[in-house]
Amino acid sequence: MSKAVVSFKIDSRIKEILQKLAEEDTRTLSNYLVTIIQDHLKVRGILWGAEEQHEENEKEESAIRFSSKNITPPPTDDH
């Protein structure tokens, strides 16, 4: 996966708040911001790179599991 650098200006108080939130999550500010952006894209239904591949894999697994020739019942907690 290729990565690009993004640079922008933000109010210093907002940066302080985001930095504290990142520290609470044991993340760097950069990682915290990337996570927020990825979550926003997911909410908007926008698939990208790794997320798109994950969705495709889930669809394929679901199709195989519930095909008419090979129906796998859902797991139960009964022993």
Rosetta constraint file for C-alpha pairs under 8 A:
AtomPair CA 1 CA 49 HARMONIC 7.71 0.50
AtomPair CA 10 CA 14 HARMONIC 6.91 0.50
AtomPair CA 10 CA 15 HARMONIC 6.71 0.50
AtomPair CA 11 CA 15 HARMONIC 6.43 0.50
AtomPair CA 12 CA 16 HARMONIC 6.25 0.50
AtomPair CA 13 CA 17 HARMONIC 6.31 0.50
AtomPair CA 14 CA 18 HARMONIC 6.15 0.50
AtomPair CA 15 CA 19 HARMONIC 5.97 0.50
AtomPair CA 16 CA 20 HARMONIC 6.28 0.50
AtomPair CA 17 CA 21 HARMONIC 6.28 0.50
AtomPair CA 18 CA 22 HARMONIC 6.06 0.50
AtomPair CA 18 CA 29 HARMONIC 7.01 0.50
AtomPair CA 19 CA 23 HARMONIC 6.21 0.50
AtomPair CA 19 CA 28 HARMONIC 7.80 0.50
AtomPair CA 19 CA 29 HARMONIC 5.57 0.50
AtomPair CA 20 CA 24 HARMONIC 6.21 0.50
AtomPair CA 21 CA 25 HARMONIC 6.43 0.50
AtomPair CA 22 CA 26 HARMONIC 6.16 0.50
AtomPair CA 22 CA 27 HARMONIC 5.01 0.50
AtomPair CA 22 CA 28 HARMONIC 5.96 0.50
AtomPair CA 22 CA 29 HARMONIC 5.51 0.50
AtomPair CA 22 CA 32 HARMONIC 5.48 0.50
AtomPair CA 23 CA 27 HARMONIC 5.64 0.50
AtomPair CA 23 CA 28 HARMONIC 6.89 0.50
AtomPair CA 23 CA 29 HARMONIC 7.76 0.50
AtomPair CA 27 CA 31 HARMONIC 6.05 0.50
AtomPair CA 27 CA 32 HARMONIC 5.94 0.50
AtomPair CA 28 CA 32 HARMONIC 6.08 0.50
AtomPair CA 29 CA 33 HARMONIC 6.17 0.50
AtomPair CA 30 CA 34 HARMONIC 6.25 0.50
AtomPair CA 31 CA 35 HARMONIC 6.15 0.50
AtomPair CA 32 CA 36 HARMONIC 6.29 0.50
AtomPair CA 33 CA 37 HARMONIC 6.21 0.50
AtomPair CA 34 CA 38 HARMONIC 6.11 0.50
AtomPair CA 35 CA 39 HARMONIC 6.10 0.50
AtomPair CA 36 CA 40 HARMONIC 6.19 0.50
AtomPair CA 37 CA 41 HARMONIC 6.27 0.50
AtomPair CA 38 CA 42 HARMONIC 6.25 0.50
AtomPair CA 39 CA 43 HARMONIC 6.23 0.50
AtomPair CA 40 CA 44 HARMONIC 6.28 0.50
AtomPair CA 41 CA 45 HARMONIC 6.25 0.50
AtomPair CA 41 CA 46 HARMONIC 5.08 0.50
AtomPair CA 41 CA 47 HARMONIC 7.10 0.50
AtomPair CA 42 CA 46 HARMONIC 5.62 0.50
AtomPair CA 42 CA 47 HARMONIC 6.67 0.50
AtomPair CA 47 CA 51 HARMONIC 5.81 0.50
AtomPair CA 47 CA 52 HARMONIC 4.85 0.50
AtomPair CA 48 CA 52 HARMONIC 5.15 0.50
AtomPair CA 49 CA 53 HARMONIC 6.48 0.50
AtomPair CA 50 CA 54 HARMONIC 6.20 0.50
AtomPair CA 51 CA 55 HARMONIC 6.31 0.50
AtomPair CA 52 CA 56 HARMONIC 6.39 0.50
AtomPair CA 53 CA 57 HARMONIC 6.24 0.50
AtomPair CA 54 CA 58 HARMONIC 6.29 0.50
AtomPair CA 55 CA 59 HARMONIC 6.31 0.50
AtomPair CA 56 CA 60 HARMONIC 6.25 0.50
AtomPair CA 57 CA 61 HARMONIC 6.16 0.50
AtomPair CA 58 CA 62 HARMONIC 6.07 0.50
AtomPair CA 59 CA 63 HARMONIC 6.12 0.50
AtomPair CA 60 CA 64 HARMONIC 6.23 0.50
AtomPair CA 61 CA 65 HARMONIC 6.06 0.50
AtomPair CA 62 CA 66 HARMONIC 6.14 0.50
AtomPair CA 63 CA 67 HARMONIC 5.78 0.50
AtomPair CA 64 CA 70 HARMONIC 7.30 0.50
AtomPair CA 65 CA 70 HARMONIC 6.49 0.50
AtomPair CA 65 CA 71 HARMONIC 5.97 0.50
AtomPair CA 65 CA 72 HARMONIC 5.67 0.50
AtomPair CA 66 CA 70 HARMONIC 6.38 0.50
AtomPair CA 66 CA 71 HARMONIC 4.78 0.50
AtomPair CA 66 CA 72 HARMONIC 6.28 0.50
AtomPair CA 67 CA 71 HARMONIC 5.81 0.50
